[in-house]
Amino acid sequence: MHSRLEFQPNAALRIKPAVMKKATPFSPRESAAVYRAIRERRDMRHFCGGQVPSDVLQRLLQAAHQAPSVGYMQPWRFLRIQNHDTRVRLHALVEAERIETARALGQRESEFMQLKVQGILDAAEVLVVALADGRERHVFGRRTMPEMDLASAACAIQNLWLAARVEGLGMGWVSLFEPAELAVVLGLPEGASPIAVLCLGPVEGYYAEPMLAQQHWAQCEALSGLVFDDTWGKASAVFASQAGSPPANEDH
Ligand SMILES: Cc1cc2nc3c(=O)[nH]c(=O)nc-3n(C[C@H](O)[C@H](O)[C@H](O)COP(=O)(O)O)c2cc1C
């Protein structure tokens, strides 16, 4: 009698070997450019109108669509808001939630009300990202953590964010809205759920550091305090030396 473990290698052999591409290394300039995009991406709320040419928008959406997703479910759907009235309705939903959020913050209410938290009426483009309907069919990687669909869509948004920075555009992720109300405005099917209003377009510049840090709302956490070895709270040896800095960009 074979144990289940003995059968597994045989089953694996029946699967065709993966087709691989040569692991071409990134040149030092290419590596530096990738790390620069990661470092200089900012959540933007100040835009200067203009346009995003459709070939650029296509590239950005393609970058988003190349994101990893749990069980390759690709749960993301993008709604490009072209109707001005719809934009105004989205803005009103965000404004309503901004006030609710301020109230919920208690002591920090007035401080929060000073912050700029969206650029919906100023950005060249507004995209709403929604999770698709019918997600319950996807069990691979989600049986114990159904929220992995959200994690996957967030990966797509991050790709878009980085690509926008590379294209010299700004992007801001707005999550201050009541999803059920936004779903009605956009005619989403039952089971689909909006997760982001993305403001995208030309900007005059990028905040030198996260705007919420500039405004003293929150500060960057020391990474060494967030990485543990083996058990929660055990400081990681990886930060014993300072050798892990990303390659410097030669142009900057
Ligand atoms: C899931 C998610 C939701 C966010 N929602 C908002 C939002 O509603 N309004 C806003 O001003 N910023 C929002 N942000 C942007 C964060 O405030 C921002 O990422 C953070 O302050 C760090 O700044 P940085 O992205 O420039 O590094 C969101 C970011 C994420 C990842």
The ligand as an SDF file (V2000), in Angstrom:
LIG
                    3D

 31 33  0  0  0  0  0  0  0  0999 V2000
   -5.0480   51.0750    0.5000 C   0  0  0  0  0  0  0  0  0  0  0  0
   -4.7150   52.5390    0.5180 C   0  0  0  0  0  0  0  0  0  0  0  0
   -5.7200   53.4630    0.6600 C   0  0  0  0  0  0  0  0  0  0  0  0
   -5.4160   54.8350    0.6890 C   0  0  0  0  0  0  0  0  0  0  0  0
   -6.4220   55.7600    0.8020 N   0  0  0  0  0  0  0  0  0  0  0  0
   -6.1090   57.0750    0.7940 C   0  0  0  0  0  0  0  0  0  0  0  0
   -7.1260   58.0770    0.8380 C   0  0  0  0  0  0  0  0  0  0  0  0
   -8.3320   57.7960    0.8660 O   0  0  0  0  0  0  0  0  0  0  0  0
   -6.7640   59.3750    0.8470 N   0  0  0  0  0  0  0  0  0  0  0  0
   -5.4430   59.7470    0.8240 C   0  0  0  0  0  0  0  0  0  0  0  0
   -5.1480   60.9400    0.8460 O   0  0  0  0  0  0  0  0  0  0  0  0
   -4.4560   58.8230    0.7540 N   0  0  0  0  0  0  0  0  0  0  0  0
   -4.7620   57.5070    0.7210 C   0  0  0  0  0  0  0  0  0  0  0  0
   -3.7630   56.5830    0.6190 N   0  0  0  0  0  0  0  0  0  0  0  0
   -2.3660   57.0280    0.4730 C   0  0  0  0  0  0  0  0  0  0  0  0
   -1.5870   56.9620    1.7690 C   0  0  0  0  0  0  0  0  0  0  0  0
   -1.9620   58.0080    2.5990 O   0  0  0  0  0  0  0  0  0  0  0  0
   -0.1020   57.0290    1.4180 C   0  0  0  0  0  0  0  0  0  0  0  0
    0.2390   55.8920    0.6800 O   0  0  0  0  0  0  0  0  0  0  0  0
    0.7890   57.1410    2.6500 C   0  0  0  0  0  0  0  0  0  0  0  0
    0.5510   58.3300    3.3070 O   0  0  0  0  0  0  0  0  0  0  0  0
    2.2680   57.0360    2.2910 C   0  0  0  0  0  0  0  0  0  0  0  0
    2.5960   58.0160    1.3230 O   0  0  0  0  0  0  0  0  0  0  0  0
    3.2590   57.6080   -0.0570 P   0  0  0  0  0  0  0  0  0  0  0  0
    2.2800   56.7010   -0.7760 O   0  0  0  0  0  0  0  0  0  0  0  0
    3.4770   58.9000   -0.7790 O   0  0  0  0  0  0  0  0  0  0  0  0
    4.5280   56.8870    0.2400 O   0  0  0  0  0  0  0  0  0  0  0  0
   -4.0660   55.2330    0.5770 C   0  0  0  0  0  0  0  0  0  0  0  0
   -3.0660   54.2820    0.4180 C   0  0  0  0  0  0  0  0  0  0  0  0
   -3.3770   52.9520    0.3750 C   0  0  0  0  0  0  0  0  0  0  0  0
   -2.2770   51.9380    0.1800 C   0  0  0  0  0  0  0  0  0  0  0  0
  1  2  1  0
  2  3  1  0
  2 30  2  0
  3  4  2  0
  4  5  1  0
  4 28  1  0
  5  6  2  0
  6  7  1  0
  6 13  1  0
  7  8  2  0
  7  9  1  0
  9 10  1  0
 10 11  2  0
 10 12  1  0
 12 13  2  0
 13 14  1  0
 14 15  1  0
 14 28  1  0
 15 16  1  0
 16 17  1  0
 16 18  1  0
 18 19  1  0
 18 20  1  0
 20 21  1  0
 20 22  1  0
 22 23  1  0
 23 24  1  0
 24 25  2  0
 24 26  1  0
 24 27  1  0
 28 29  2  0
 29 30  1  0
 30 31  1  0
M  END
$$$$
